[in-house]
Each structure stands twice: as structure tokens, then as C-alpha cells.
């Protein structure tokens, strides 16, 4: 989550720097700079929406429960797959 916050802050600073610097306006680089600003704004929106969706998923107890149940199922299946007798979880694999 900290990575999303850092990336979001970096993008916002980049956008602010480009929008506050008016030296590019009225020059041949104006169109290119506007495209860069729009791309940065779109990327910022993606980062924020991803961060919000992760937060919602982590705060939903049902989602966390189902994710943990799936992880347990997969780990048990992998242990059974490598167990030569194919009898895990009872008896315990050696």
C-alpha cells in the first residue's frame, strides 16, 4: 500500500510541476507536454483506483476468509501431489 501512495505522490508532483511551469505554453512542445500531463493524470487515476480496490478487498472479511481457504486448499493439494503415498493430510507426509 505504501508503494501506491509513493507512486501516487510522485505522479501528483510531476503533474503539478508540469502544470505550474508555463514556459512550455506557446512553444512547439505545448502539444507534447499536454499529452504527457493527460497520460500522467490517467496513470494517477489508475493507481488510485487500484489502491482503493485493494483496500476494499482487504477490509472485506468474507474476501479474506475465502482467499485464506483457497490458499489452504492449494497448499494441501501441492503437499498431496508431492507425497509419494498420495494420502496427505492423514497420515502426515514425511
ABEGO torsion letter per residue (X at the ends): XAAAAAAAAAAAAAAAAAAABAAABGBAAAAAAAAAAAAAAAAAAAAAAAAAAAAAAAABAAAAAAAAAAAAAAAAAAAAAABAAGAOAOBBBX
